[in-house]
Amino acid sequence: MSVKAIDHIYEAIIEANISKADQYVNQMVLDTDYQGVLDNLLIPLLDRIGTGDETKWLNVAQGYVTSKILRRILSEYEEAVNVDDAAEHDVVVLCNAEDDCHPLGRMIVASILRGHGWGVVDLGIDVEPNSLLDAAERIGARVVGVSAMTYTTASNIHKVREEITSRGLTGKIKLAVGGVPFRLDSQLVAEVEADGTAANALHAPALFRRLWDQTVDEEGDNHER
């Protein structure tokens, strides 16, 4: 898969030409595995356009084409990795922060987690902390992931930490965060009292595994006391 092909898709996005963009995606997904879809198509395209529909300079038409194409690539990825047959051992809960309505980053993380064998309950956009923790407790999730696009909505994630604390779930449920503000401000994770973030969606499985295993270790330590 060539850089030139990525350029063609990018140009089609700028032209808001969804049929042209889809044509090049069709060409690029032929005879490739799921890792090729990620490494050679999704990640280079995200690098080129910034953060998809989170890129502020895209107009409405360009944003629509970007969203449709990235969703199409995610669909190709899930089909290639055959996520329905993935051996799901642990289930996590994902959502967008309260008042946050930008789903694309969360959807990418959800697809990649599923591709690595995780079960994912995706609550969608604008989720209040009590709804998130209700779902986590109901399914026995040890990790919840919250995405935010802006500093304002990222600040709302601190309410998730407060909910975890008020329910006595500190150490039992870990809080992972992601989105543009966390990439731009390395101090923000600590400010919202999250347990960790990933450099990009490809690193999300390792982050969730680390946090999940921490809860298991901490639970074991508590039982020994």
N, C-alpha and C positions, 0 to 999 in steps of 0.2 A: 504494500500500500504506500503510495507516494505522497510526499508533501504537496505535490501539485494537485492531487485529488482533494486533499483537505482545502487547498486554496479555492478550488472550484465550488466546494460546498459553502465555504465562507462567502464567496462572491454571490452565490445564489441567495444566501441569507440577506446580504446587503441589498440585493435586488428585490427581496421579498418574493422570490420565485420558488414556491414550494415544490412544484413538479420537477424543476431542474435540480434542486437540492436532493430530492428523493431519488432521482435517477442516479446521481453519483453515490448516494448511500447504497443503492442496490448493487452497484458495481463493486463497492468496497467490501461488502459483507459476504460476497461469494467466496467459497472455499477457505473460510477462516474459522478458527475456534474462538471460544469466548474470550480467551486472553488476548487474542488478536483484535477482537472488537474493542476491548478496553484500551489496550496499549496503542493501537494504530489508528483508531477512529475516535472514540469518545474523549480520551484525555487530550490528544492533540487539538481536537476541535474546541474543547473547553479552554485550552490555553490560548487559542487564537481569538476567541470571542470574549474571553474574560471569564464571566460566570453565567453564560446563557441568558435567560430572561431576567437575571439580576443585574445585567449590565445596563446602566442608566441611559447610555446614549442610544440604545436601540429604540426606534419608533415602534408604534403599535404593530404594524404589519411585520416588521423585522423580528420583533419579539415573538409574535405568533408563529412565524416560520421556524425560528430557533427552538421554541418549545416543542413544536410538532416533530422536528427532526431529531432532537435529543430524546424525546419519548420513543420515537421509532427505533433509535439505536439501542435504547434500554430494552425494548421488546426483543430486538434481535439478540441481544446479550442473554436475556433470560431464556430464550428459545435455544440458543447455542449451548448454554450450560445445563439446560434441562432442569430448572430449579424445582419443578414438581417432584423430581426423583431424588433431589438432594437429601442427604441424611440429616434431618433436622434433629438436633439434640437439645439445644437451648433456645428459648424464645425471649425476644426483647421487644420493647415498645418504643415506637418513634412517633414524633409529631413536630409540628411547628409551634413555636412559642405563642403564648396568648397575644392576640392582635396581629400576628404575623401571617401573611397570606401568600407566601412565595414558596411553592412546593417543590420546585425542580431539584434543588440540592438534596432535600430529604428523599425524594424518589430515587435519585442516583444511589445514595447510601443504602436504601432499602434493597435495591436490586443487587448491589454488590454483596451485601450481607447474606441475602438469600443464596447467591451464587457460591458462597463459602459455607453453606450448610446451616445457617441460622434460620430459625423461625422468626418471622417479623409480623408484629401487629402494628399496622400503620393507622394512626388515628386522624391523620390529615392536618389541615391548617387550623390556626387560631384555637388551640386547645388549652383549657384552663388546668392549672396544676392538680386540682382535686380529681378531674376526669382522668388525667394521665396516671396518677397514683392508684386510682380505683382499678384501672385496667392492669397495671403492673402487679398489684396484689392479687387480683383475680386469677391471673395466669401464672403467677409465681416467677415473674421476671426479676432478675437480679440487676439488670441494667436498663435504664431508659435513656433515649437520645432525643435531644431537643435542638431544632434548627431555628436560626433567626437571620434575617437579611440586614436589619438596621440596628444601630446602637440602641434605639428606643425599645424595640421588641426584644433585643438581647438582654436588656436590663430586667425585663419581665421574668427571665429565667430564674432570677433569685427567688421568686415566689415558689418555684419548684423545690429549691433547697429548703425553704421554710416549711413546705408541706411534708417533705421527707422527715425533717426534724420533729415536727409536731406529731407525726404518726409513730415516732419511735423507730424509724426505719434506717437511721444512720448506720452505715456499714453493711446493711442488708440489701440496700438498693443503691447502686452507683449512678451518677449523673454524667452523661457524655453530652457535649455540646458541639455545634458546628455552624458554619456560615461565614459570610464575608467579614463581619466585625471581629471575629475571633482570629481571622488570618491577618487582619490589619493591626490588631492591638493584642500583644502577647500577655498583657496584664488582665485582660477581660475575663479569662477563665477563672482566675482567682477572685475577681470582683463579684462574680455571680455565684461563687463557691461551688463550681463544678468540679468533677473529679478528673476531667481530662478532655482533650480534643485531638483531632487528627489533622495532619497537614493537608490531606485531601481525601476524597472518598475511597481511594484505593487502600488507604491506611486504616480505614474504619474497622475492618474485621480484627486486626491486631489490637486496636484500642479496646474494642468490646470484649475480646477474649481476656485481655489483661485485667480489665475492670471486673469482669465476671469471676475470674479466678481469685481476685483479691477478696471478694465477698465470701467465697468458699473458705479461703485461708483464715479470714477474720472470724468466721463462724466457728471454725475448728478451734481457734485460740480461745474463744469465749467458752466453749464446751469444756476445755481443759482446766479452766480456772475454778 
